[in-house]
Amino acid sequence: MHKVATALAVGGVAIVAGSLVGYKIATDKELRDYLVRNLQDAFNISKRKVTGMTEDVAMRTARMTRNPKINQDWVENQWEAIGY
């Protein structure tokens, strides 16, 4: 019974905390702008890293992270580089 009560308490705290974070993000424009700016910066940094990769590095990175998007981005970048 003690484990169930603890699980319910932890679950309740998680729900309340998630609700507060969601409310803060939904109502605070400055916070939203800050988060969007940071996400865009992270995306741009990632995009620059893909640009500098060789095919072998892109393949190994995609395989290691199990993220096929790395290969797709690399191939797109190669097509853009030759003008297609």
C-alpha positions in Angstrom: 0.0 0.0 0.0 2.9 2.3 0.8 4.3 1.8 -2.7 1.0 2.7 -4.3 0.7 5.9 -2.3 4.3 6.9 -3.2 3.6 6.2 -6.9 0.4 8.3 -6.8 2.2 11.1 -5.0 5.1 11.1 -7.5 2.7 10.9 -10.4 0.7 13.8 -9.0 3.8 16.0 -8.5 4.9 15.2 -12.1 1.5 16.2 -13.5 1.4 19.4 -11.5 5.0 20.3 -12.5 4.2 19.5 -16.2 1.1 21.6 -16.1 3.0 24.6 -14.5 5.7 24.4 -17.2 3.2 24.1 -19.9 1.3 27.1 -18.6 4.4 29.2 -18.2 5.5 28.4 -21.8 2.0 29.1 -23.1 1.7 32.5 -21.4 5.3 33.9 -21.5 6.2 35.2 -24.9 9.8 36.0 -23.9 10.3 32.5 -22.7 8.8 31.1 -25.9 11.1 33.4 -28.0 14.1 32.3 -26.0 13.3 28.6 -26.4 12.7 29.0 -30.1 15.9 31.0 -30.6 17.9 28.3 -28.8 16.3 25.5 -30.8 17.0 27.3 -34.0 20.7 27.9 -33.0 21.0 24.2 -32.2 19.5 23.2 -35.5 21.9 25.6 -37.4 24.9 24.2 -35.5 23.8 20.7 -36.4 23.2 21.8 -40.1 26.8 23.2 -40.2 28.2 20.0 -38.9 26.4 18.0 -41.5 27.8 20.4 -44.2 31.3 19.6 -43.1 31.0 15.9 -43.0 32.4 13.4 -45.5 30.2 10.6 -46.7 32.0 8.1 -44.4 31.5 10.2 -41.3 27.8 10.9 -42.2 27.2 7.1 -42.6 29.0 6.2 -39.3 27.2 9.0 -37.4 23.8 8.0 -38.7 24.5 4.3 -37.9 25.8 5.2 -34.4 22.9 7.5 -33.5 20.4 5.4 -35.5 19.3 8.6 -37.2 18.7 8.3 -40.9 18.0 12.1 -41.1 21.7 12.7 -41.0 22.2 10.8 -44.3 19.2 12.6 -45.8 20.6 16.0 -44.9 24.0 15.1 -46.1 22.6 13.9 -49.5 20.5 17.1 -49.8 23.5 19.2 -49.1 25.5 17.4 -51.8 22.7 18.0 -54.4 22.5 21.7 -53.4 26.3 22.0 -53.7 26.2 20.9 -57.3 23.2 23.1 -58.1 20.2 20.9 -58.1 
